Amino acid sequence: MEVESFENEEVAKLLNDWFVSIKVDREERPDVDKVYMTYVSALHGGGGWPLSVFLSPDLKPLMGGTYFPPDDNYGRPGFKTVLRKVKEAWETKREALERTGNLVIEQLRDALSAKASSQDVPNDLAVVSVDQCVEKLASSYDPKFGGFGSAPKFPRPVEDYIMLYKFHKYMEAGKEIEALNIKKMVTHTLDCMARGGVHDHIGGGFHRYSVDECWHVPHFEKMLYDQGQIVNVYLDTFLVTGEKYYSIVARDILDYLRRDMIGKEGEIFSAEDADSAEYEGAPRKKEGAFYVWTSKEIEETLGENAELFKNHYYVKSSGNCDLSPMSDPHNEFSCKNVLIERKPASSMSSKCGKSLDEYSQILGDCRQKLFDVRSKRPRPHLDDKVIVSWNGLAISAFARASQILKSGPSGTIFNFPVTGCKPVEYLETAENAANFIKEKLYDASSKRLHHSYRNGPSKAPGFLDDYAFLISGLLDLYEFGGKIEWLLWAVQLQVTQDELFLDKQGGGYFNTPGEDPSVLLHVKEDYDGAEPSGNSVAAINLIRLSSIFDASKSTGYKRNVEHLLAVFETRLRQLSIALPLMCCAADMLSVPSRKQVVIVGQKGSEEFQDMVAATFSSYDPNRTVIQIDPRNTEEMEFWDGNNANIAQMARGSPPGKPAVAHVCQDFKCSPPVTSPGSLRELLNKTLAAASSA
């Protein structure tokens, strides 16, 4: 529409003569976007972008839709026709239009003001919602190409999250066959995604989605919220399988972010566009121009290794976007290739008579050469907005990677675009991003966040997602990195979140503070889509916080989770597939006692860090890790004031040991252990005990 209508002189004249045109950046103002997207979805049974809505002067919606061609076509009215009809209706039926707009907003307000008078969550809600969601996903699983559902295929990480969560539940229950079936769905999906064109093989990271069923031809935009969540799914799958392949894909994404998406002060940018010029001075940008290759370009760049590379990535002189009728229906990529691995490197290397290491190194060298050539092309536009919520997702990924990747086999060889850096460097990246937000986007006096930053903080206030996603990232930064300052800030942000967004009578969190009268709807979001909902993430945050504090605070956190889940009980029962992360939250709440691993000692010592790495060498979504250095006065004061049992545990640990670990569950603690091997054995025993029980 930008090219067809908004840059068209004739359309521009109609808009400027008859309307006040307002362009909204939906990433900067998701609250405004939510109001009118909800209206259009209710009106037409579905929404999407671009979103075109006509409003009265008091901002009530009168008419709206998504894409309009410039002229009547494709069986739908053209944008010019729509403009004329709206103008005519405004002049002849203004009162009726305004009346309808008011009525629709009132009806939407009623429909979206979910409340729960009771805070009690039925005992069966956790099991019913998780099982139903997993069954629905399993029934939509694509056994050939992986993923859940058909084209277009989006990497929706919350789907993999609940499947891995259920895998863990099955393993605890001793149901290995069911667990392995679920694991196969997740691993096959992640394998197909990583080998597909939706993955940028040359520069790292993942594109927005695949237009076909085989993860081949993507919409080439790269979004930060995808990268952060996808990393965490690959990290979890690495822990579940022990296969280094998944850890390497996680590194691939993180290294892409560190190279291309991080500013000078540690801030992490939002996105890279799909379109770019094919050459300097080209009159129009083209989708994917930066990323696609001709066979000739590859031959000229790679020389003697060109054939090996072309065979590996299915490169053809006629172009390779032919794997599905949906891959390139308009023949836009004729003679162009989107790199895809149709077979794993292990099987391709044996065909070439080379070892896997040698073969992989050749591919890495080829990717480096193509990266250097690609870097000379006109780049897609970098959206250098810094959005708090998306940074929160990325902070989580970097923090978790800093420990989980220590479990990788020693001597692993990394090939471009993976750098093979020390995992601790990822922790530094996470801390730098958190510090940027604290310094630039947080008002210490009001204790409030701004939503975004570009050449200064935006006027938009922080929304629920900003608080919830950042708190989640800070909790990971504390659990995986150990600095108490991040836990303290997370606790304070939770207080502010409750003050601004919590419906104290009706339960759950609103998306906005409700302080801006021009935002007509006050919504409680529950849909876990490309991004999880703020309510789902908030519920898990509260459960995690409740496991850190003593009963006086813990009870309040749990009560808010129970009330939140009561608000969405009907949705959890009837449409659980829309709320996979909230289903997991419901189950986490039902667990009688969350496992605590308390590591006491000298945080800077190698022995202490080895103990932390051992803690995170296994997958357990119902575990809280507390790191304490008894020599740190600030830490001990915090625990004395918030959980005397933890403080006593720290003081009572065997003296003279640089690291001691306590594993507690069901209000009982094991005898302390002092070696990483003993800790791993103890954590595995608790899983085995749960299984036999």
DANOR-V711788 format. One record per pair of residues at least 12 apart in sequence whose ideal C-beta (glycine too) atoms are under 6 Angstrom apart, sorted by the first residue. I is the first residue (numbers start at 1). J is the second residue. Records with the same first field share a line. If there is no record, write none. Layout:
I=J ; J
This chain:
1=50
4=70
5=70 ; 79
14=83
18=87
28=452 ; 458
29=460
31=512 ; 519
34=523
35=520 ; 521
36=53 ; 61
37=51
38=108
39=61
40=64
48=66
52=65
54=86
56=98 ; 101
59=518
60=101 ; 102 ; 105
61=101
62=97 ; 101
63=86
68=82
105=520
108=521
112=523
114=524 ; 567
115=506
116=507 ; 566 ; 567
118=566
119=562 ; 563 ; 566
121=562 ; 565 ; 566
125=586
126=586 ; 587 ; 590
129=572 ; 576 ; 583 ; 586
130=583 ; 587
132=576
133=162 ; 576 ; 577 ; 580 ; 583
134=166
136=577
137=159
141=185
145=192 ; 213 ; 214
146=188 ; 189 ; 192
147=189
150=213
151=212 ; 213 ; 326
152=209 ; 211
153=210
154=209
155=193 ; 230
157=229 ; 230 ; 233
158=528 ; 532 ; 580 ; 581
159=580
160=186 ; 233
162=580 ; 584
163=182 ; 186
164=186 ; 236
165=584 ; 621
166=182
167=179 ; 182 ; 183
172=690 ; 691
174=691
190=237
192=215
193=215
194=249
195=341
196=215 ; 216 ; 340
197=216 ; 217 ; 218 ; 338 ; 340
198=210 ; 215 ; 218
201=339
202=367 ; 370 ; 371
203=256 ; 417
204=252 ; 255 ; 256 ; 417
205=222 ; 227 ; 253 ; 256
206=226 ; 230
207=220 ; 222
208=221 ; 223
211=326
212=324 ; 326 ; 327
213=324
214=323 ; 324
216=323 ; 327 ; 340
217=321 ; 327 ; 338
219=274
220=274 ; 288 ; 291
221=274
222=272
223=271
224=270 ; 390 ; 394
225=390 ; 393 ; 531
227=253 ; 257
228=393 ; 394 ; 397
229=393
231=250 ; 253 ; 397
232=397
234=246 ; 249 ; 250
235=250 ; 400 ; 404
236=619
239=619
240=619
244=408 ; 409 ; 412
247=405 ; 408
248=418
251=418
252=418
254=401 ; 426
255=418 ; 419
265=436
266=432 ; 433 ; 436
267=386 ; 436
268=391 ; 394 ; 433
269=384
270=383 ; 385 ; 387
271=383
272=380 ; 382
273=380 ; 381
274=287
275=287
276=289 ; 290 ; 378 ; 380
277=378
280=378
290=377 ; 380
292=336 ; 338
293=337
294=335
295=315 ; 317
298=315
301=369 ; 370 ; 373
302=366
305=362 ; 366
309=366
312=348
313=339
314=340 ; 342
315=337
319=333 ; 334 ; 335 ; 336 ; 337
320=337
321=333
345=360
357=413
360=415
361=415
364=415 ; 416
367=416
368=416
385=452 ; 454
386=453
387=452
388=437 ; 441 ; 449 ; 466 ; 470
389=465 ; 466 ; 469
391=433
392=469 ; 470 ; 473
393=469
395=430 ; 433 ; 434 ; 473
396=472 ; 473 ; 476
398=426 ; 429 ; 430
399=430 ; 476 ; 477 ; 480 ; 481
400=476 ; 480
401=426
402=423 ; 424 ; 426 ; 427 ; 480
403=480 ; 613 ; 616
404=616
405=423
406=423 ; 613
407=617
427=481
430=477
440=453
441=453 ; 457
447=496
449=462 ; 466
451=463 ; 466
463=511 ; 512
464=501 ; 509 ; 511 ; 534
465=534
467=493 ; 497
468=534 ; 537 ; 538
469=537
471=490 ; 493 ; 494 ; 541
472=537 ; 541
474=486 ; 489 ; 490
475=490 ; 544
479=625
482=603 ; 627
484=635
500=513
507=563 ; 564 ; 566 ; 567
508=524 ; 535 ; 564 ; 567
509=535 ; 538
510=522 ; 524
511=523 ; 525
526=568 ; 571 ; 579
527=578
528=579 ; 580 ; 581
532=581
536=581 ; 582 ; 585
539=561 ; 564 ; 585
540=585
542=557 ; 560 ; 561
543=561 ; 588 ; 589
545=557
546=558
547=594 ; 624
549=642 ; 643
550=643
561=589
565=586
591=622
593=665 ; 666
594=622 ; 624
595=623 ; 665
596=624 ; 664
597=615 ; 625 ; 663
598=626 ; 649 ; 662
599=611 ; 627 ; 661
600=628 ; 650 ; 653 ; 660
601=658 ; 659 ; 660
602=658
603=629
605=658
607=658 ; 659
608=658 ; 659
610=676
611=659 ; 661 ; 676
614=676 ; 679 ; 680
618=683
628=650
630=650
649=662
657=674
660=672 ; 674
661=673 ; 679
663=682
670=682
